[in-house]
Amino acid sequence: MLKFFFIKAQIICAFVFITSANTGFAKNNTLLTKADSLQLASSYLEMGNFDKASHILLKLEKSYRNDEALKILLAHSLVYGTDKAMALSYLEKLTQLYLTEKKLSAKNFDKIYALLGKAYFYNYKFDHALRIFMELRLRTKSKEKQQEVDEFIRYINNAKELISSPKELILNPLTKLNSQYTDHSPLITADESIIFFTSRRAGSSGNRISPVDSSYYEDIYVYDSNLGQDAQPVPVNINTEEHEATCSVSLNGEEMLIFKSNEKDAGDIYYSSYARGKWTKTIRLPEPINSKYRETHASFSADMQQIYFTSDRPGGYGGTDIYLIYKSADGAWSNAVNLGPTINTPYDEEGPYIHTDGITLYFSSKGHKSMGGFDLFFSEMKQDSTWSTPENLGYPINSVLDDIFLVPSVDGKRAYFSSKHNGFSNLYKAELPLHKPKNITMISGFFQNCKIDSTYINIEDATVSGDTLSMGEIKKINNKIWFENITRIKTTIIKQETNYLIIDSACSKPKDAKISIFQPSTKKQKSQYNIESNTGKFQFVLPPDESYLVSYQAPGYMYKTTTVNAKEGGFKHMDFALNFDTLDNDFVEHQQMVFPIAEIHLTQQSEMEMQLLAAFLKMNPHLFVDIAGNLVNADSLLSIRSNSVADALTDHGIAPENIFSNLWPSKWGTDTLQITIFSSTHPKLQLLKEQKENRKIKPIKNSGLFVENILFEKEQFTLPNEEGLTDLINYLKANPECVVMIEGHSDMQGEYKANLNLSLKRALTVWKYLINNGVGKEQLLLRPMGNIRPIAVEKDAAGNILEEARKYNRRVEFHIIENTGTEEFQIKPIQVPESYRISQKK
């Protein structure tokens, strides 16, 4: 009861009439060993084990050279065995004996002559084979035998045509995977790094021999090229002492459909998933996928919402047919739908595989334009959901023998398949001729959470070897642990002119991560994928002709979203590492929301993003939102757009008191809002809560008291001097209603986020110094600006950095927000040389 046996069952049935010839031998007990040997050989023939049968019969023939029935049995076993050349040689000699010495009866000659025609056919001598079958067709009276002859004539003509115009490709046997036993049904992950397949090799689970064909039971093996050049195929843990065979695997390699059978069950489709480093116990799929009849193969669609499968249930077009079943929104399966006579024929169809493009179906068939037994075909679904006429994949992918299971790569350029090109089933890989470019967007990568720390070591005090650095008593710079469950710690050492830069990173894999795919046009979720926490890897494809919003989520981490346009034709592959930020005490995340020019309403995508953000905030109630932009006029688009965003969040259940405005300066253009998500413990929120509400801004008096802004050294945030702040401290203490904004800035070099943090640290340094010297917290506001408002150019016309000019941008500025004091008060601006000066619009 195995997958391969059923596929060959129709051929094997052709030999049943031969076993009746064994009766004479079995009853003839003059030589018991002969009868026993014939009975054993006949059993092997019935089971399809032709090589074992021919091995026994070749020995017998040496002792019984005039036994015609024995010669016919031997001829059958050789023709359907693996050594086709030996079969042809034997049958040519046997035929010659009849023609020259008349040593075969006329009754048996047609049987031998038909087998000779097949031997010519299997050895690609088509003209010889055609001549024989045409002769047999003229003198055959039986309709059943006429149909068999006609079938071979059809195969021969198809083979001649297909081989006369071969495809320009090379078949590469997968030598690391193949064995001396039957190997078939390969499956690949989206990146082709992992291959699952079925094998009947020695060492199967239980090491049992099947009573059906005296071969080892089928087991599933996996080959993971990520393990390096020494990687070898290994059995997966779902194997049992019965038959298990590969059918279909999800793109990320973590969900699998399996064929299982035993002596009591002819075969059904089962399901298993990969979790915590192993495959779960297989589950039999419910009706109407499985039935009391045989289901031999199945294929997931890319979104896992459809299954194409084969069954010999009643109501089909003949033999095994291909059916389709859909999963509804509530998880229930629809009724099975036969794909119809365009795909299914009166012969067997097998091994369906629906490509990730959702419209190309690969399958095998004995019908259509086959060049011998099962051939591999493809058909495409039209816009009206009907199928195009199946096309043969051609020679040399197809041969005169059975070619049954094929899976193409996501881009459609390569194919992995099993074939009997060498006489028995092995695994192959080939470049596929592109019928047309696949319109596929594939996204792959892995989830991680990494903490990074860097250190400078004087080059004179240290030596380095590989990732190990020695300095005095220090043997290795890699001793920082940021969190539990470290899965990767990496040290990178970069040699510079006067020092070593040591970068330590520690990475873990977020648990219970998932990916959700949304269609903004429908505002609905299309699909969702769970991510295996051991690896953090993800692989999925997006159907064509649509733009999608992809959300990456994990509990305790900030979610990420990307917008992917899958409307453009052709194959696209995005591969990246997705680093998750933990929701720690100082958490700040900036996101942008783009508006069409002069538009005030949210786009479909922005509405979906606000829905995701609201759901995220509800799951993390300690987080708040700030909405900011570059325009400052309350009557401008900024105010209206900000209200649109705030309204969208409140419509999804976010309290208005959790939504703020303009706490963080926006780093994007005027048609883009900045959405900042931040923690309830962030200092900026604490300061805001401590300041007076609804403070009325009063006119600022001209003054004779000057306070100078502060310049900082490169990469520094400690106060260069404190004397200049004395007058400001005294004034603020004497005028407790006076409010000053402390605004931090950085130069233009480096990343925005790092500069923003540095500008905040500079502003905080001044804020802490004023507080420590008696100024009230309610009198001070903070605003980090990063590098978005320089007052000096930093490069000359040739693009060279002007180090002298950069220092004017590394500053803290004071701005008077409210002043009720009687004394005069002014801020003295920084004097930038004319050659470096940038005019500022305040």
N, C-alpha and C positions, 0 to 999 in steps of 0.2 A: 504494500500500500504506500507507494512513494510517488513523488511528483513526476519524475522522469518516466516511470513505468507506464503511467496512464497516458502520457503523451505518445508513447510508442505502441500503445495497446492495439491500435488499428492495424499497424503493420504486423504485429505478432499474431493477430487473428488469422492472417493469411497462411500461417504454418500449421493450423490445427489439422487440416486434412492430411498433413504429412505424418502426424503422430499415429494415424490409423495404420500406417504401414508398419509401425512398430509392433502391432499386435501379433503379426506373424512371427516376428523375432522373439517376442516375449513368450508366445506359446511353444515355440520351437526350443525345447530344452536340451537339444543335443549338445549345445555348448552354453552353459549357464552364464559364463562370464560375458559372452557376447550379448545375451539377452539383457543382463544387468547393465552392461555398458550402453546399449542402445536406449534402454529406459532412462538412464541418467542423462545421456546426450539429448534425448527428446525433452526431458524436463528443462534442461538448460535452454533449449530452443524456445519453449513456451514462455520462459521467463525473460527472453531477450538476451541471454548471456551467450552470444554466438561464438565468441572466442573459446570459451570453455567447451562448448559442444564440438567445435571443429577439432580441438586438441584430442578429444576422445575418439572422434570418428576417423581422423587421419591414422591413428594407430590401428583401428579395426580394419581399415581398408587394406592395409598391407597383408592381412591374413585372409581377407574375403574380397578379392579383386573382381569377381564376377557378380557381386551382389548389387543389382541395380538400385534397389530401395536405399541401400546404404550410401551409394554414390549420390543419390538425389538429396538425402539428408546432409551429406558433407557439402555438396554444392550450395545448398541454402545457407548453411552456417558460414561458409567462406564469403559468399556474396554480401551478407549482412554483417560480417565481422569487420575488424579494423584493417586487415591486410587486403586491400582491394586489388593490388597487383597480383598477389598469390591466387586470389579468386579467379581473375581473368586467365591466368596461366593454366590453372587446373581445368577450367571449363573449355578452353580452346582445345586442350588435349583430349578431354572427354568427348567433345563434339567430333573431333577428328576420328576418334575410335569408331564412332557410329558410322560416319560417312565412308570410311575406308574399310573397316573390318566388320561393320554391322553388328557391333557388340552391345548395342542397346536396342530395346524393343521400340517400335514406332510409337507405342502408347506413351512411353516415358520420354521420348526424344523432344516433344514439344515443351515439356517441363524444363528439360536441360537447356533447350534453345532459348526459352524465355529468360532463364537465369543468365545465359551467356549475354543476351541483350542488355540485361541490367548491369552485368559486369563491365561491358563496354561503356555503358552510360556512366557508371561510378568512376571509371578511369578516363572520362572526358573524351572518349572515342565516339562522338555523337553520330557520325555517318554510318558506322558499323552498327550501332545500336538501332538507328532508325530503319535501316534495311531489314533487320531481323524482326522488329515489331510490325513493320508494314506487311511482311510475309505472314506473320502470325495472325494479323488482323483479317487477311483474306481467307484463311482457313479455320478461323475460330467460330464455332456455332453458338457457344454459350454467351448469353447477354452479360452475365457477371464477368466472364473472362474478357469479353469485348470491352467492357468499361475499364477494366484494369489495363488492357493494352492501350486504349485511347488515352488514359491518364498518363502513361509513360510517353506516348507520342507527344502529348501536350508538354510534358516536362522537357523532352528533348528539343523541341522547337523553341521553347522559351529560353533554354540554356544556350542554344546556338546563338540566338539573337543577343542575349545579355552579355555573353562572353565575347562576342565580336566587337562590343564597344565597352570595354572594362572601365571602371572608375579609376582615376589616377590616385591611388592611395596604397599604403603599405600596411599589411596586418602585422602587428607586433604582439607575439604571445607574451602574456604576463608570467614570465618564468618564475618569479618569486612566489607566485600564487598557485601555479599549476602543479599537479602531482601526476603520478602514474595511474591515478584513478579518475573517476568522473568528477569534473569541476564545472559548475554552471551557475547561471542566474546572478551575475555581478550587480551590485548596487553601489552608488557613489554619493558622497556628500557634495554640497554645492561647490566647494573649493577643490574637490577631487583628491583630497589628502587621505581620506579613509575609504576603503573598499570592503564591502561585505559580500560574501559569496557562499555558495553551497558546495559541499564536497562529500564524496563517499570514500574518503581515504581511510587508511588504517589508523587506529587510535581514536575512533569515534566514541561518543559517550556510551559506556558499557561495552565497547569493542564488540558489538553484536553483529552477526551476519544475518541479513534479511532472508527469510524463507522464500520470498517471492523470486529473487534472482541471484541469491547466494553472493551478494555483494554487501559491503558494510552499509549500515544505516546512514541516511543523510544527516549531516550536521551543518550548522552555520559557523563560518569563520570570519574573522575581521583582520584586515591589514591596515595599520596606521603608519603612514610614512612620516608623521611628525616625530616618531620615535627614533629616526635616524636610519642610516644605511644598513644597519644590522637588524632592522625590524623584520619580523617573520609573522606569517599568519598564525593566529591563535583562535581556538574555539571560544565562542561566547557562552556566558553562563546560562542561557535559556535552553541549551541543548538537553535533551533527555535520552532515554534508551529507545525512543520511537523516532520517527522521521520528522525533522524540522528543515525547512527550506526557505530561502530568502524570496520575498515578493517585492516589497517596496520599503524605502526608508525616507524619512523627512530630510529636508535640505541641510539641517544642522546635524543629522545623524543621530537623533535622540528619540525618534519614534519609528517603529517598524511594524510592517505587516508580514506575517509568516504563514507558510503553508505547513500544516501538520496532518499526519495520518498514522494509522496503525492497522493491525489485522482486523479490527472491528469497525473502523471508521475509514471510508474511502478517501476522505480529505476535506478539510475546511480551512478558513482563513482566521488567523488569530492576530492579536495585537500585544505589543510590549513597548515600554518606554524606558529610557536610560535615566537613572537617578542615583546620585551619591555613589557613582563609580561602578554601577552594575545595572543589568537589565532586570526589569520587574518580571514577575511570573506572568506567563502568557494568558490572555483572556480571549475566549472564543467570541468572535463578533456575532451580533444577534441577527435574526431574520430582519429584513429579507435579503441580507448579503449571503449568509449561509442558509442552506436548505438541507433536505434529506438526500439531495443529489450531490454530485461532485463539484466543488469550487476549487480550482487549481492555481489561480494566480490573481493578484490584485495590485492596484497602483493608486497611491495618494495623488491628488492634485497638489499644486504648490501651496495653496492656502489651507490644505487639509480638510476642505469642505466637500470634496467629491471623492468617490472611489470608483475606478474602472476595474471590473473583475470578469473572470471567465467561469462559466458554469455549463453543465450539460442538462440543466433542468428542462422539462417539457416546454414547448411553445417556441423553441428557437428555430434556426434555419438548417440545423444539422450539426451533429457532433458537439463540440464545445463552442459556445458563442460568447461574445463580449457584451457586458451589460454596464450600465452607469447608474449610480445611486448618489443622492444629494443629502447633505446634513442641513436640517432646518435651524432656525435661530434658537430653538429650545433644545437643540442637541439630538433630536430624533431623526431617524433616517427615513427618506422617502421610499416609495416602491421602486423596485429595480426596473430600469428601462432598457430594453434590447436596442443596440445601436443600429439595427436595421440591416437590410440586404446589401447596402453599399459597402459595409464593413464585413458583415457575416456572410458566409457562403454555406453550401451543403457539406463542405469539408470542415475540418477543425480550425478554429482560431485560438491562438494562445498568447501568453506573455504580454498583455497590454501595458504600455507605459505612456502616460500623458505628460508631455513636456512642460517645463515651467512656464512656457508662454501661454499655456492654457488652451491652445488650439491644435497643436500637432500631436497626433496619436501614433506611436510606434507599436507595432504588433507583428506576430508571426501567423502565417496561414499556409495551409496546403492548397487553398484555392487561389483565386486571382491569377496573377501571372507568375506562378511559382516555377522555379527551375529544378525542383526536386524535393519532395517531402515538404517540410516547413521552410519557408523563406521569410525574410524580414521585410516589412512594408511600412510606409507611413501614409497618413491621410490628414488633411487639415479641415477643421470645422469652419464652415462658412458663416456669414453674418446671420443667416436664417436658421442656424444651428444644424443644418444638414452637413454631410461629409463629402469631401472631394473623392474622386476615384482613387483608390489606393495605388501607390507607386512602389515598385520593387526597388530596394536600396541598391540593387545591382551587384555585379561581380567586381571584386573578390570578397565582399562582405558575405554575400550569399554564395552557396556552393550547391552541388548536386546532392549533398547530404542535409540533415536537419540543421537549420539555423533558427534558433528559437528566441533567446532572451537578449534584449539590447536596451541599454540606457545611454542617452546622449548627455554630453556636458551641457551646462546651463547656456553657454553661448552657441551651442549647436555645432561646434567645430570638431568635436571628438565623440567617439562612441566606445563603450565598453560592452562586450557581448560574449556569449559562449557559442561555440561552433564545433563541428566534427571534421574540421579541415584535415586533421591528421588521422581520422578514423574513429577517434573517441573524443568526448566532449572536453574542451579546454577553454580557458579564458583568453580573450584577445582585447587589444586596444587599437583603434584606427582613427585616422583623420577623416572626418566625414566631408563629402563634397557639399558645400553650402547651397541649399536650394534657394534660400534668401536669408539675409541677416535676421537674427532673432531680436525682436524688440523686447529686450529684457533689461531690467535694472536689478542688479544683485548687490546686496549690502551684507558685508561680513565684518567681523572684528571680535573684540572681547571687552568685557566689563572689567574695570579694576578701580581700586582706590589707592592712590600713591601719595606718600608724604616724601618731600624732598628737602634735604639739608645740604648746604655747601660750606666748605671751609677752605681757607688759603693757608698753605704751609710754605715757609721759606725754602727755596730750592737748594740752598746750601746745607740745610739741616736734614734733608730727607733723601732717600733713594727709593726707587719704585721698580717693581717687577710684576708685570701683569696687573691684576687688580689689588695687589698687596703693596702697601707703602710702609716703610720702616723709618722711624724718627725717634732716636733715643730709646726710651723704654716702650714706645708705642709700636706695636707689631702690625696692626691692621686698622685702617680708618673705616670702620663699619660696625659701630657699636651703638647705634641709636634704634630704639624700639618705640614705635608710636602707638601701637595698638596690638590686640591679641590676634592670633591666627595668621601670623605672617606666612605668606606663601612665596614671597620673592623678595630678596634683598640684593640690591645691585650697587656696586661702587664703580664710578667712572672717574678716572684720573686724567686730567688734561695738563700737559706740561706747557707753562707759559715762560716768558722771558726771565722773570725773577722768582717765580713761585710755582707751586702745584695748586691747581684747583681740584678739590675732591668733592664730588657730588654723590651723596648717598641717597638712594631711594628705596623705600619699603612699600610693597604693594600687596593688597589682599583682594579677594573676590567678593563683591557684595552678594549676599544670600537672598534667595527668593526674588531675583530680578526678573523682569518681564518686559516685553516689547509690545506695544499696541500700535496698530496701523489704523489711521482714520482717513475718511474721505471728506474733506471740507465741503464738497459740493452737496453731499447728502447729510452732513453733520452726524454721521454714524461711524461706529467702529467696524472696520472690515474684518480684521483678524487680530489674534493675539498669540504670542509665543512665550513660553516659559524658558528661562535660561538655566542650564545646568550649572549649579554653583561650584562644582569642582573645577571646571575649566573656565567658566565665564564667557565661553565662546558663543557667538550668535551668527547665523547665516539665514537670510531669507531673501525672497524676490518680490518685486512689486509688479503687478499686472500693468500692461501698457495703457496709453491713452488717458492718463489721469495724473493729477498732482496729489501727493499724499502728505499728511502730517504724521511723522513717526515719533512716538514717545517712548523713551527708555526710562524705566522706573525700578527702584529698589527701596525697600523700607529703611528709613534712617538716612537716606541720601537725597540730595537735590536731583529732581528729574531733569532729563535733557530732551529737547525736541529738535528735530531737523525737518526741513521741508524738502521733499524730493520730487522733481518733475520727471515723470515717466512718460511724458507725451512724445518726446523726441524719439525717432526711430533708431534702431541699432542696439548693440549690446553695451551696457555700461556697468562698471564694477566699482563700488566704493568700499574701501577696506580701511579701517581705522581702529585705534584703541580709544575707548570711551572712559575717561577718568571721572569718577563720581566724587562730588564734594560732600563731606559729612556735614550734618546740620549742627555744627558746634556753636559755642557761645558767641563767637564773633562772626557768625555766618553772614555773608553778603553775596548776593548773586544778581548780576545785571543781565537783563534781557531787552531786546529791542522789538518794537512793534511799528511796522512801516505802514503809512497811509498813502494812497494815491494822491497826487498833487491836487490840492484844494478840496479834498474829500474829508468829510467829518465823521462818516460812519465806518464801523469796523468791517473789514473784509470777511469773507467766509472763513478764511484761514485764521484770522485774528479772533473771530468768535469762538472757533474751536480751541484756540490757545487759551482764551480766558476761561473756557469751560474746564480745561485741564488744570489751569492754575487754581481755580476755585476748589476743585476736588482735592488738589494737593494741599491747599491751605486748611481745608477742613480736617484732613488727616494729621496735620501738624499745626495745632492751634497756637503754638508759641511763635509763629512767624507772622510778619506784617508786610505790607506792600507800600512802596513809594512810587509815585508817577511823576516823571520829570521830562522837561524838554528844554530846548535852547531859547525859545521865544519867551519874553517876559511880560508882554502886554496882555492884561487880563481880558481884553476884548478880541484877542487874536484867535487863530485856529487852535493854538495850544490849549487854551482853557476849555474849548468845546470838545476837543479830542480827549483831553484828560477826563472830562465828565463822562464821555462815552465809555471809556475803559472802566471808570469807577462804577457806572451804572451796570455794565455787564457783570462785574464781580458781585455787586449787591444782588443782582437778579439771580445769581447762582448761590446766594446764601451767605456771602461774606459781609460781616458787620461793618458799617461805615466807619466806626472808630478804629478799625484795623487798616484803614486806607489813608495814606498821607500823600503830601504833594511837595515836590522839590526839596527833599532832604538831601538828595545826591544830585550833583550837576550831571547833565546828560552829556555823553561823549559822541552822540550821533547827530545827524543833520536835522534840519528844521521840519522835515516831513516824517520824522521818526520819534516816537516816544520811548523813553527808557523806563522799563519796569524793573524796580529793584525789590528783591525779596530779602528780608533781613530778620535777624533773631530778636526776640523781645528783650534780651540781655545786652544788646548792642549799645555802646556808650551814646550814640547819637539819639537813640530813642529815650534813653534815660535823661539826657540833657533836655530834650524836648518836654518831657513830663515835668521837669523841675522848673522850667521857665514859666513866666506869667502868661496866662491866656489873654487873648484879645488886647494885646498891648497897643496903645495908640502912639503912632510915630509923630513926634513933634519937630518943629524946625530946628535945624542945627545952627548954632551961633558961630560966627566967625571968631577966631581966637588968636591969642598970642602964644598959647601953650602948644608946642609941637611934640608929636610922638612919631618916631621914625619906624618905618617898616624894617624887617630883619632879613639879612642875607645869610644863607647856610652854605657850609662846605659841601663838596661833592659826596653824595650818598649819606650825608650826615643829617641827624635831626636833634642833636644836642644844641643848646643855646650857645652861640659863639661868644656872647657877653650878656650880662644881666643889667648893666647900668642904665641902658636906654629905656628900661621898663619901669624905672622907679617913679618917674612923674606920672605915668599912666596908672600905676597902682594907687598912688596917693589920690589922684583925681577920682578914680572909680570908687574908692573907699569913702571919699567925701561926698560923692553924688551917687547914692545907691540906686537911683532910678535910671541912671545912664546905662545903656546897653551897647556893647561893641561886638561886631562880628570878627572872629579870627579866621582868616582865610589862608590855607596852606597851598603852596605851589611847588612844582618840580620843574627841572629842565626837560627838554624834548627828547632826550636819548633814552632808549629802553622801552619796555612794554608798558601799555597804559595801566594795567592793573597794578603792577609794581610801583609805578609813579604815583598812582592814586593813594596807595597805602603809605608811601613815603610822605606825601603831602599831608595826609591825616596825622602821621606821627609828629610832623613838625608843628602842626596846629595844636595837637594835644600837649606837646612839650611846653608851648607858651601857655596854654590853658591851665595846665597843672601848676606852672610857676606862679601864675596870677592867683589861683585859688589858694596855694600854700602861703601866699603873702597877704591873705585877708580879703581878697575880692570875692564877692558873692557869686555863686554859680549861676544865679538867675540873671546876672549882668553880662554873661558871655554866651555867644553862639559860635558853633564850629561849622566850617564848610571846607572840606578837602576838594581841591580843583584838579589835582594831578597835573597833566601837561597841556590842558586844553586852552589856557589863556597866557601865552608867553608875552613878555614885554620887550624881549630882545631876540633878534635873529640869531641862529646858531650855526648857520653855514654860509659861506661866501658863494659867489656866482658859480664857482667851479665845483661846489658841493663839498668843500673841505670844512670840517668842524672848527668853529671859532671858540676855543676853550675860554677865552677872556669874556666872551659875550654870555656864555652859559650861566655864569654865576649870578647874573641879574634875574634869571628865571627861578633860581633856587631860593625861595623867599616865603615869608609870612607877611601878609598885609592886614592892616586893621581898617575896618569900616564902621563908622558911627551909625548905629541903627536908631537909637533914641537918646536924647540929651535934654535933661531938665535943669542942668546945673547953671549957675550964674556966671561961672568963669568961661573965658574964651578957650576953645579947644580945636585943634586942627591936626590932621595926619600929614606928615611930610612925605611926599612921594619919593620913590627911589629915582635917583638921577642916572638915567641910562645915556651913555654917549650917543651923539647924533648918528654916528655910523652904524650903530647896532639897534637903534630905537624902532619899535613897532607901535604905530598909533593904535590906541585902544578905544573901543566903543563901550562905554559903561552903561 
